[in-house]
Amino acid sequence: MAKKAKDPGYLHALRVLRANLESFEHFASSAEAAELECAFQKTISWCSGLSSHFANNPARVFLGGLWSEVVNILALVPLCFYRQSLIIMRIMLDHALAFSFYESHSKEFRTASQKQDFWMSRERIHEFHKLHSWDPRLQIESLGVWSNFNALYSDLSRFIHAQGPKKMSLVSCVDDIKPDAEDLKRVCCMAQRTDHVIGMFFASLYQDAFKEFTPDLQRTILKGWNAEITCGLRLSP
């Protein structure tokens, strides 16, 4: 009898991922799952409201990208891809930055669409908003709108550059990809932080659009924010 051929690596990988998903079915009813499911509500609400407000603006594609990354995270976490989920959160910040600039810069958007080496840096977008976008009456500095954004961007970038053992994906084989309570907790915390930072960033720029949102979207965005934030960013439902 011929010796059975060894399964290709990718087939074994699929079996491990399926086993993770099956053994992680309890995750759907866990506190962590509920926490993660609610973690991006502000981001999703801003994407929904701004997509309608900027329905004819080609830069709206970055809002689609932002929403798509939330979907990717929700798909990856149950499969135990924690580090990859954190990297995606950094991408979410890039999408938010890009939309905030390109929605008012159609020429630059066309250039970025046509030339792969053209991109506006985080620092240049910050300078633009500081000079042209942020109303001087807004409490940008005291509320930490940009300092918190920048700090989170740096923290998430450490996972991209694998700065330190805890930022690495230390697996020697597919079987090492398995549930980890500490990593899951870190993802949930960073997800909440990402949602807050993106929510504050958009709130600092789009007060007029916010006033046109549905009451449900407004309530979701404002949920958990105190009077200091709502008044400091001049938001009113």
Secondary structure, 3 states (H helix, E strand, C coil): CCCCCCCCHHHHHHHHHHHHHHHCHHHHHCHHHHHHHHHCHHHHHHHHHHHHHCCCCHHHHHHHHHHHHHHHHHHHHHHCCHHHHHHHHHHHHHHHHHHHHHCCCHHHHHHHHHCCCCCCCHHHHHHHHHHHHCCCCCCCCCCCHHHHHHHHHHHHHHHHCCCCHHHCCCCCCHHHCCCCHHHHHHHHHHHHHHHHHHHHHHHCCCHHHHHHCCHHHHHHHHCCCCHHHHHHCCCCC
